[in-house]
Amino acid sequence: MQRSADMNGGFSTGEEDSRGPPEQTCCLVDDSYRCQRPAGNACYSKRIQKTVTQRRLKLHLDQQARHIYICDYHKSVIQSARTKRRRKDSEDDSNETDTDVPGVDLYQLQVNTLRRYKRHFKVPTRPGLNKAEVADVLMKHFKTIPVNEKETLAYFFYLIKTNGNKFDQKNANGNDTN
């Protein structure tokens, strides 16, 4: 199942290499009690830890846990806390744009895609990083890439007007999916 970057908000999903064994339990301690729910495929990354700290959620990583996978319940709790913050910020700062949160979530990409990005842009990292750590490093790099918005939008409109994308070409050949 494909999910958009904004829906999952930084959680890893879907890759075979990011799933913990089915017998693992959630790695979080919730209000001084270790969660006993089965761990899903979402990682408790540094970005997620930052959200938990900022929102003052009573969650922390159990030091005895040998993995960083969290259950679906805690994933939804953290996502809803993040969504509430976005809504509040958008009401308070309606004239400002938030440059800290890009519209791309590198945590959703497969490990091989992250490696290709790293190799293409020659991003230096130390060896032995896990997926979440590589995604953190690449997200910092991604935020530094300058984008000429006017030029990008003009090119996008050009592609739309000239049917320059593959989806429109398929539909023009009679392969309409509707």
TORPA-4810 file (N, C-alpha, C, O; in nm, 3 decimals):
<nodes>
NODE_1_0.085_-0.117_0.000_0.000_0.000_0.000_0.089_0.123_0.000_0.180_0.134_0.082_M
NODE_2_0.063_0.217_-0.091_0.141_0.339_-0.098_0.074_0.444_-0.011_-0.049_0.457_-0.009_Q
NODE_3_0.156_0.520_0.060_0.104_0.626_0.144_0.180_0.753_0.113_0.297_0.748_0.076_R
NODE_4_0.114_0.868_0.128_0.184_0.993_0.102_0.273_1.029_0.220_0.254_0.979_0.331_S
NODE_5_0.369_1.115_0.194_0.465_1.154_0.297_0.397_1.226_0.412_0.434_1.206_0.528_A
NODE_6_0.297_1.309_0.383_0.234_1.385_0.489_0.147_1.298_0.578_0.129_1.330_0.696_D
NODE_7_0.093_1.190_0.526_0.004_1.106_0.607_0.080_1.034_0.717_0.026_1.016_0.827_M
NODE_8_0.201_0.993_0.691_0.274_0.915_0.789_0.368_0.998_0.874_0.415_0.950_0.977_N
NODE_9_0.395_1.118_0.835_0.469_1.211_0.920_0.601_1.161_0.973_0.627_1.176_1.092_G
NODE_10_0.684_1.102_0.893_0.816_1.065_0.938_0.833_0.923_0.982_0.943_0.884_1.021_G
NODE_11_0.728_0.844_0.977_0.737_0.705_1.019_0.778_0.619_0.902_0.736_0.643_0.789_F
NODE_12_0.859_0.519_0.929_0.898_0.424_0.825_0.782_0.329_0.800_0.716_0.285_0.894_S
NODE_13_0.759_0.295_0.672_0.655_0.199_0.641_0.693_0.115_0.521_0.760_0.163_0.429_T
NODE_14_0.649_-0.010_0.523_0.648_-0.090_0.404_0.775_-0.159_0.360_0.764_-0.255_0.284_G
NODE_15_0.892_-0.120_0.399_1.012_-0.186_0.349_1.037_-0.313_0.426_1.021_-0.318_0.548_E
NODE_16_1.077_-0.416_0.355_1.106_-0.544_0.418_1.216_-0.532_0.523_1.209_-0.593_0.629_E
NODE_17_1.321_-0.450_0.491_1.434_-0.443_0.581_1.407_-0.357_0.705_1.492_-0.353_0.794_D
NODE_18_1.293_-0.288_0.714_1.266_-0.206_0.831_1.168_-0.273_0.927_1.136_-0.216_1.032_S
NODE_19_1.120_-0.390_0.895_1.024_-0.458_0.982_1.098_-0.539_1.088_1.196_-0.608_1.061_R
NODE_20_1.046_-0.527_1.210_1.100_-0.609_1.316_1.031_-0.745_1.315_0.925_-0.760_1.254_G
NODE_21_1.090_-0.843_1.381_1.023_-0.973_1.389_0.887_-0.959_1.457_0.870_-0.872_1.543_P
NODE_22_0.790_-1.041_1.420_0.654_-1.025_1.472_0.643_-1.043_1.622_0.546_-0.995_1.681_P
NODE_23_0.739_-1.109_1.688_0.727_-1.130_1.832_0.776_-1.009_1.914_0.765_-1.012_2.036_E
NODE_24_0.829_-0.906_1.851_0.876_-0.790_1.925_0.759_-0.705_1.974_0.655_-0.696_1.908_Q
NODE_25_0.778_-0.644_2.091_0.678_-0.551_2.142_0.728_-0.409_2.125_0.846_-0.386_2.101_T
NODE_26_0.638_-0.316_2.137_0.669_-0.173_2.123_0.785_-0.137_2.216_0.793_-0.185_2.329_C
NODE_27_0.874_-0.050_2.168_0.994_-0.015_2.245_0.971_0.102_2.341_1.066_0.148_2.403_C
NODE_28_0.847_0.151_2.353_0.821_0.271_2.431_0.771_0.242_2.572_0.705_0.141_2.599_L
NODE_29_0.805_0.334_2.660_0.750_0.335_2.795_0.650_0.450_2.799_0.685_0.566_2.774_V
NODE_30_0.525_0.418_2.829_0.416_0.515_2.828_0.375_0.544_2.972_0.316_0.458_3.038_D
NODE_31_0.406_0.663_3.020_0.370_0.705_3.156_0.418_0.601_3.260_0.342_0.559_3.347_D
NODE_32_0.543_0.563_3.248_0.617_0.471_3.336_0.578_0.323_3.322_0.622_0.241_3.402_S
NODE_33_0.497_0.287_3.221_0.462_0.148_3.194_0.509_0.108_3.055_0.480_0.177_2.958_Y
NODE_34_0.582_-0.002_3.046_0.629_-0.051_2.917_0.510_-0.100_2.835_0.430_-0.180_2.882_R
NODE_35_0.500_-0.052_2.714_0.392_-0.091_2.623_0.410_-0.237_2.584_0.521_-0.280_2.551_C
NODE_36_0.302_-0.314_2.586_0.307_-0.456_2.553_0.244_-0.487_2.417_0.230_-0.603_2.379_Q
NODE_37_0.206_-0.382_2.343_0.147_-0.404_2.211_0.255_-0.452_2.114_0.372_-0.421_2.133_R
NODE_38_0.215_-0.526_2.011_0.315_-0.573_1.913_0.374_-0.455_1.835_0.302_-0.362_1.797_P
NODE_39_0.504_-0.461_1.812_0.573_-0.355_1.737_0.533_-0.364_1.591_0.523_-0.472_1.533_A
NODE_40_0.512_-0.248_1.532_0.484_-0.241_1.389_0.612_-0.215_1.314_0.720_-0.254_1.358_G
NODE_41_0.601_-0.149_1.200_0.719_-0.120_1.122_0.760_0.027_1.131_0.848_0.070_1.056_N
NODE_42_0.700_0.103_1.220_0.735_0.244_1.239_0.852_0.255_1.338_0.851_0.191_1.444_A
NODE_43_0.951_0.336_1.302_1.070_0.353_1.386_1.056_0.475_1.476_0.994_0.575_1.438_C
NODE_44_1.112_0.466_1.594_1.117_0.578_1.688_1.245_0.655_1.660_1.343_0.643_1.734_Y
NODE_45_1.244_0.733_1.553_1.363_0.805_1.506_1.386_0.931_1.591_1.306_0.966_1.677_S
NODE_46_1.498_0.997_1.564_1.530_1.121_1.636_1.425_1.227_1.608_1.392_1.306_1.697_K
NODE_47_1.373_1.230_1.487_1.269_1.327_1.453_1.144_1.302_1.536_1.082_1.397_1.585_R
NODE_48_1.107_1.177_1.552_0.989_1.143_1.632_1.015_1.175_1.779_0.927_1.226_1.847_I
NODE_49_1.135_1.146_1.827_1.171_1.178_1.966_1.158_1.328_1.991_1.113_1.370_2.097_Q
NODE_50_1.197_1.409_1.892_1.187_1.555_1.904_1.041_1.598_1.916_1.007_1.684_1.997_K
NODE_51_0.955_1.537_1.835_0.812_1.568_1.843_0.756_1.531_1.980_0.680_1.608_2.039_T
NODE_52_0.792_1.413_2.030_0.745_1.368_2.161_0.788_1.465_2.270_0.710_1.497_2.359_V
NODE_53_0.912_1.511_2.262_0.964_1.606_2.361_0.892_1.740_2.351_0.850_1.796_2.452_T
NODE_54_0.877_1.791_2.229_0.812_1.920_2.210_0.667_1.919_2.255_0.619_2.017_2.313_Q
NODE_55_0.597_1.810_2.230_0.456_1.802_2.267_0.436_1.754_2.410_0.322_1.740_2.456_R
NODE_56_0.546_1.729_2.482_0.544_1.686_2.622_0.460_1.559_2.642_0.386_1.546_2.739_R
NODE_57_0.473_1.467_2.548_0.406_1.338_2.563_0.484_1.255_2.663_0.607_1.264_2.669_L
NODE_58_0.415_1.177_2.741_0.481_1.096_2.845_0.530_0.965_2.787_0.492_0.857_2.832_K
NODE_59_0.614_0.975_2.685_0.670_0.858_2.618_0.821_0.869_2.615_0.876_0.978_2.598_L
NODE_60_0.887_0.756_2.633_1.032_0.752_2.611_1.073_0.610_2.575_1.002_0.514_2.600_H
NODE_61_1.190_0.602_2.515_1.243_0.474_2.470_1.288_0.391_2.588_1.361_0.439_2.675_L
NODE_62_1.245_0.266_2.592_1.289_0.174_2.697_1.434_0.135_2.668_1.465_0.082_2.561_D
NODE_63_1.522_0.161_2.762_1.665_0.132_2.744_1.693_-0.017_2.733_1.799_-0.056_2.684_Q
NODE_64_1.600_-0.101_2.777_1.617_-0.245_2.768_1.580_-0.299_2.629_1.616_-0.411_2.594_Q
NODE_65_1.507_-0.220_2.552_1.463_-0.265_2.419_1.583_-0.274_2.325_1.672_-0.189_2.328_A
NODE_66_1.584_-0.377_2.244_1.694_-0.399_2.150_1.658_-0.352_2.009_1.728_-0.384_1.913_R
NODE_67_1.550_-0.277_1.996_1.506_-0.226_1.866_1.439_-0.091_1.888_1.424_-0.048_2.002_H
NODE_68_1.400_-0.024_1.780_1.335_0.106_1.792_1.200_0.109_1.721_1.157_0.214_1.673_I
NODE_69_1.132_-0.005_1.714_1.003_-0.013_1.647_0.890_0.011_1.748_0.894_-0.038_1.861_Y
NODE_70_0.790_0.089_1.704_0.679_0.123_1.793_0.549_0.063_1.740_0.538_0.026_1.623_I
NODE_71_0.451_0.053_1.828_0.322_-0.004_1.792_0.238_0.098_1.715_0.268_0.218_1.715_C
NODE_72_0.133_0.050_1.650_0.046_0.137_1.572_-0.027_0.239_1.661_-0.053_0.351_1.617_D
NODE_73_-0.058_0.200_1.784_-0.125_0.293_1.876_-0.039_0.415_1.902_-0.085_0.528_1.888_Y
NODE_74_0.088_0.393_1.940_0.175_0.507_1.969_0.207_0.587_1.843_0.226_0.709_1.849_H
NODE_75_0.214_0.519_1.730_0.234_0.590_1.604_0.120_0.690_1.581_0.144_0.805_1.544_K
NODE_76_-0.005_0.645_1.604_-0.119_0.735_1.583_-0.123_0.846_1.687_-0.163_0.958_1.655_S
NODE_77_-0.084_0.817_1.811_-0.080_0.921_1.915_0.019_1.031_1.875_-0.012_1.149_1.886_V
NODE_78_0.136_0.991_1.829_0.239_1.088_1.789_0.195_1.166_1.665_0.215_1.287_1.657_I
NODE_79_0.134_1.096_1.569_0.085_1.164_1.450_-0.023_1.267_1.483_-0.023_1.377_1.428_Q
NODE_80_-0.113_1.231_1.572_-0.220_1.326_1.607_-0.164_1.446_1.682_-0.212_1.558_1.664_S
NODE_81_-0.063_1.425_1.764_0.001_1.538_1.833_0.068_1.630_1.731_0.063_1.752_1.745_A
NODE_82_0.130_1.573_1.631_0.195_1.652_1.527_0.091_1.728_1.445_0.113_1.844_1.410_R
NODE_83_-0.023_1.665_1.414_-0.128_1.729_1.337_-0.188_1.846_1.414_-0.215_1.951_1.357_T
NODE_84_-0.210_1.827_1.544_-0.264_1.936_1.626_-0.170_2.055_1.625_-0.215_2.170_1.619_K
NODE_85_-0.039_2.030_1.631_0.058_2.138_1.630_0.053_2.212_1.497_0.058_2.335_1.495_R
NODE_86_0.043_2.140_1.385_0.037_2.204_1.254_-0.086_2.293_1.243_-0.078_2.406_1.195_R
NODE_87_-0.201_2.242_1.289_-0.323_2.322_1.281_-0.311_2.449_1.364_-0.349_2.556_1.318_R
NODE_88_-0.259_2.437_1.484_-0.244_2.553_1.571_-0.147_2.652_1.510_-0.174_2.773_1.509_K
NODE_89_-0.034_2.603_1.459_0.064_2.691_1.397_0.007_2.760_1.275_0.034_2.878_1.252_D
NODE_90_-0.072_2.690_1.196_-0.125_2.751_1.075_-0.226_2.860_1.110_-0.239_2.957_1.035_S
NODE_91_-0.296_2.847_1.222_-0.387_2.953_1.263_-0.310_3.072_1.318_-0.346_3.187_1.291_E
NODE_92_-0.204_3.046_1.395_-0.127_3.153_1.457_-0.039_3.227_1.356_-0.027_3.349_1.363_D
NODE_93_0.023_3.154_1.264_0.121_3.211_1.173_0.073_3.204_1.029_0.146_3.156_0.942_D
NODE_94_-0.047_3.249_1.004_-0.104_3.230_0.871_-0.025_3.301_0.762_-0.034_3.261_0.646_S
NODE_95_0.052_3.405_0.795_0.128_3.477_0.695_0.270_3.424_0.678_0.342_3.468_0.588_N
NODE_96_0.313_3.333_0.762_0.449_3.283_0.757_0.451_3.142_0.701_0.358_3.064_0.723_E
NODE_97_0.559_3.109_0.629_0.576_2.972_0.583_0.677_2.904_0.671_0.774_2.967_0.715_T
NODE_98_0.657_2.778_0.697_0.746_2.701_0.784_0.852_2.635_0.698_0.824_2.536_0.630_D
NODE_99_0.974_2.687_0.700_1.081_2.632_0.617_1.144_2.511_0.683_1.223_2.441_0.620_T
NODE_100_1.112_2.485_0.809_1.172_2.372_0.880_1.110_2.239_0.837_1.176_2.136_0.847_D
NODE_101_0.987_2.240_0.789_0.920_2.116_0.752_0.896_2.115_0.602_0.802_2.178_0.554_V
NODE_102_0.980_2.044_0.526_0.958_2.038_0.382_0.840_1.948_0.350_0.794_1.872_0.436_P
NODE_103_0.791_1.956_0.227_0.679_1.875_0.185_0.719_1.733_0.148_0.635_1.657_0.101_G
NODE_104_0.845_1.696_0.168_0.895_1.563_0.134_0.937_1.492_0.261_1.002_1.551_0.348_V
NODE_105_0.899_1.367_0.272_0.935_1.290_0.390_1.029_1.178_0.349_0.984_1.074_0.301_D
NODE_106_1.158_1.197_0.368_1.257_1.099_0.327_1.249_0.971_0.409_1.303_0.868_0.368_L
NODE_107_1.184_0.975_0.524_1.170_0.856_0.608_1.084_0.749_0.541_1.090_0.632_0.578_Y
NODE_108_1.003_0.790_0.444_0.915_0.696_0.375_0.986_0.619_0.265_0.933_0.519_0.216_Q
NODE_109_1.103_0.664_0.224_1.173_0.602_0.113_1.240_0.472_0.155_1.272_0.452_0.272_L
NODE_110_1.262_0.386_0.057_1.331_0.261_0.083_1.479_0.289_0.104_1.531_0.392_0.060_Q
NODE_111_1.547_0.198_0.171_1.689_0.215_0.203_1.771_0.231_0.074_1.862_0.314_0.069_V
NODE_112_1.740_0.153_-0.029_1.814_0.165_-0.155_1.798_0.303_-0.217_1.893_0.357_-0.274_N
NODE_113_1.680_0.361_-0.206_1.656_0.495_-0.259_1.737_0.598_-0.181_1.794_0.690_-0.239_T
NODE_114_1.741_0.583_-0.049_1.822_0.673_0.033_1.970_0.662_-0.006_2.041_0.763_-0.012_L
NODE_115_2.015_0.541_-0.031_2.155_0.522_-0.070_2.183_0.588_-0.205_2.288_0.650_-0.223_R
NODE_116_2.089_0.575_-0.300_2.108_0.640_-0.430_2.113_0.791_-0.415_2.195_0.857_-0.480_R
NODE_117_2.027_0.848_-0.332_2.028_0.992_-0.306_2.163_1.033_-0.249_2.224_1.131_-0.293_Y
NODE_118_2.207_0.957_-0.150_2.336_0.985_-0.084_2.450_0.981_-0.185_2.538_1.068_-0.183_K
NODE_119_2.450_0.882_-0.271_2.556_0.867_-0.371_2.547_0.979_-0.476_2.650_1.034_-0.515_R
NODE_120_2.427_1.012_-0.521_2.409_1.115_-0.624_2.460_1.252_-0.576_2.529_1.322_-0.650_H
NODE_121_2.424_1.288_-0.453_2.463_1.418_-0.401_2.595_1.415_-0.324_2.641_1.517_-0.273_F
NODE_122_2.657_1.294_-0.316_2.785_1.277_-0.247_2.779_1.329_-0.103_2.866_1.404_-0.059_K
NODE_123_2.675_1.288_-0.032_2.655_1.329_0.107_2.742_1.241_0.197_2.725_1.119_0.198_V
NODE_124_2.834_1.300_0.273_2.919_1.217_0.360_2.844_1.172_0.486_2.777_1.252_0.551_P
NODE_125_2.856_1.044_0.517_2.799_0.989_0.641_2.899_0.891_0.698_2.985_0.838_0.628_T
NODE_126_2.886_0.867_0.826_2.973_0.766_0.886_2.915_0.629_0.858_2.793_0.616_0.842_R
NODE_127_2.998_0.526_0.850_2.947_0.393_0.819_2.864_0.335_0.934_2.881_0.372_1.050_P
NODE_128_2.775_0.243_0.899_2.697_0.170_0.999_2.572_0.240_1.048_2.518_0.202_1.152_G
NODE_129_2.524_0.342_0.977_2.401_0.411_1.020_2.280_0.327_0.983_2.279_0.260_0.879_L
NODE_130_2.177_0.332_1.068_2.052_0.263_1.033_1.968_0.354_0.943_2.006_0.468_0.917_N
NODE_131_1.856_0.306_0.898_1.772_0.379_0.803_1.729_0.516_0.857_1.737_0.616_0.786_K
NODE_132_1.685_0.520_0.980_1.638_0.646_1.039_1.752_0.748_1.048_1.731_0.866_1.023_A
NODE_133_1.871_0.702_1.084_1.985_0.794_1.095_2.028_0.846_0.958_2.061_0.964_0.944_E
NODE_134_2.027_0.759_0.858_2.060_0.804_0.722_1.956_0.906_0.675_1.991_1.008_0.616_V
NODE_135_1.829_0.878_0.701_1.722_0.970_0.662_1.739_1.105_0.731_1.714_1.209_0.669_A
NODE_136_1.781_1.106_0.858_1.806_1.233_0.929_1.915_1.314_0.860_1.899_1.434_0.837_D
NODE_137_2.025_1.247_0.825_2.137_1.315_0.760_2.093_1.369_0.624_2.124_1.483_0.588_V
NODE_138_2.022_1.287_0.548_1.979_1.329_0.415_1.873_1.439_0.421_1.868_1.524_0.333_L
NODE_139_1.789_1.438_0.524_1.690_1.544_0.539_1.759_1.679_0.563_1.717_1.782_0.511_M
NODE_140_1.867_1.677_0.644_1.942_1.800_0.666_2.000_1.850_0.534_1.997_1.970_0.506_K
NODE_141_2.053_1.758_0.454_2.108_1.796_0.324_1.997_1.849_0.233_2.014_1.951_0.166_H
NODE_142_1.883_1.779_0.230_1.772_1.816_0.143_1.725_1.959_0.171_1.692_2.034_0.078_F
NODE_143_1.722_1.997_0.298_1.677_2.132_0.336_1.772_2.240_0.287_1.733_2.356_0.277_K
NODE_144_1.897_2.204_0.255_1.995_2.304_0.210_1.993_2.325_0.060_2.058_2.418_0.011_T
NODE_145_1.920_2.243_-0.015_1.919_2.255_-0.161_1.833_2.376_-0.199_1.715_2.382_-0.164_I
NODE_146_1.893_2.472_-0.270_1.814_2.589_-0.310_1.718_2.554_-0.424_1.753_2.478_-0.514_P
NODE_147_1.598_2.610_-0.420_1.498_2.585_-0.523_1.447_2.719_-0.574_1.404_2.804_-0.496_V
NODE_148_1.453_2.736_-0.704_1.396_2.855_-0.766_1.249_2.824_-0.793_1.214_2.761_-0.892_N
NODE_149_1.163_2.870_-0.702_1.021_2.834_-0.709_0.956_2.883_-0.837_0.874_2.812_-0.896_E
NODE_150_0.990_3.003_-0.880_0.929_3.059_-1.000_0.962_2.973_-1.122_0.875_2.943_-1.203_K
NODE_151_1.088_2.934_-1.134_1.130_2.851_-1.247_1.066_2.712_-1.240_1.024_2.657_-1.342_E
NODE_152_1.060_2.655_-1.121_1.001_2.522_-1.103_0.853_2.523_-1.138_0.805_2.433_-1.207_T
NODE_153_0.781_2.623_-1.093_0.638_2.632_-1.124_0.617_2.654_-1.274_0.527_2.594_-1.333_L
NODE_154_0.699_2.738_-1.334_0.686_2.763_-1.478_0.707_2.633_-1.556_0.633_2.606_-1.651_A
NODE_155_0.806_2.554_-1.518_0.832_2.427_-1.585_0.716_2.330_-1.563_0.675_2.259_-1.655_Y
NODE_156_0.663_2.326_-1.442_0.550_2.239_-1.412_0.430_2.275_-1.499_0.368_2.187_-1.558_F
NODE_157_0.398_2.404_-1.508_0.285_2.447_-1.592_0.310_2.414_-1.739_0.218_2.375_-1.811_F
NODE_158_0.433_2.430_-1.784_0.469_2.396_-1.921_0.441_2.248_-1.948_0.383_2.213_-2.051_Y
NODE_159_0.484_2.160_-1.855_0.460_2.018_-1.873_0.311_1.985_-1.878_0.268_1.902_-1.958_L
NODE_160_0.235_2.049_-1.794_0.091_2.024_-1.790_0.026_2.069_-1.922_-0.054_1.996_-1.980_I
NODE_161_0.061_2.189_-1.967_-0.001_2.242_-2.090_0.039_2.164_-2.214_-0.039_2.154_-2.308_K
NODE_162_0.158_2.109_-2.215_0.206_2.038_-2.334_0.191_1.887_-2.321_0.245_1.812_-2.402_T
NODE_163_0.117_1.843_-2.220_0.100_1.699_-2.194_0.235_1.631_-2.185_0.256_1.523_-2.241_N
NODE_164_0.326_1.694_-2.116_0.463_1.644_-2.107_0.484_1.535_-2.004_0.596_1.488_-1.987_G
NODE_165_0.379_1.495_-1.934_0.401_1.389_-1.836_0.350_1.256_-1.889_0.265_1.252_-1.978_N
NODE_166_0.402_1.148_-1.835_0.373_1.013_-1.885_0.227_0.974_-1.864_0.170_0.903_-1.946_K
NODE_167_0.166_1.020_-1.755_0.029_0.982_-1.726_-0.064_1.034_-1.835_-0.150_0.960_-1.884_F
NODE_168_-0.047_1.160_-1.873_-0.133_1.216_-1.978_-0.108_1.147_-2.112_-0.202_1.129_-2.189_D
NODE_169_0.015_1.108_-2.140_0.045_1.041_-2.266_-0.024_0.905_-2.271_-0.073_0.865_-2.377_Q
NODE_170_-0.028_0.833_-2.159_-0.095_0.703_-2.154_-0.244_0.721_-2.180_-0.304_0.644_-2.254_K
NODE_171_-0.304_0.824_-2.118_-0.447_0.847_-2.135_-0.479_0.890_-2.278_-0.586_0.856_-2.329_N
NODE_172_-0.389_0.962_-2.343_-0.411_1.006_-2.480_-0.409_0.887_-2.576_-0.471_0.893_-2.682_A
NODE_173_-0.339_0.779_-2.542_-0.331_0.660_-2.626_-0.449_0.565_-2.604_-0.452_0.456_-2.661_N
NODE_174_-0.544_0.604_-2.522_-0.662_0.521_-2.501_-0.649_0.424_-2.386_-0.732_0.334_-2.372_G
NODE_175_-0.549_0.437_-2.305_-0.530_0.349_-2.189_-0.587_0.411_-2.064_-0.525_0.404_-1.957_N
NODE_176_-0.702_0.472_-2.074_-0.763_0.539_-1.960_-0.804_0.435_-1.856_-0.862_0.332_-1.890_D
NODE_177_-0.774_0.463_-1.730_-0.803_0.369_-1.622_-0.944_0.381_-1.569_-0.985_0.298_-1.487_T
NODE_178_-1.022_0.482_-1.613_-1.158_0.500_-1.563_-1.257_0.420_-1.639_-1.376_0.425_-1.608_N
</nodes>
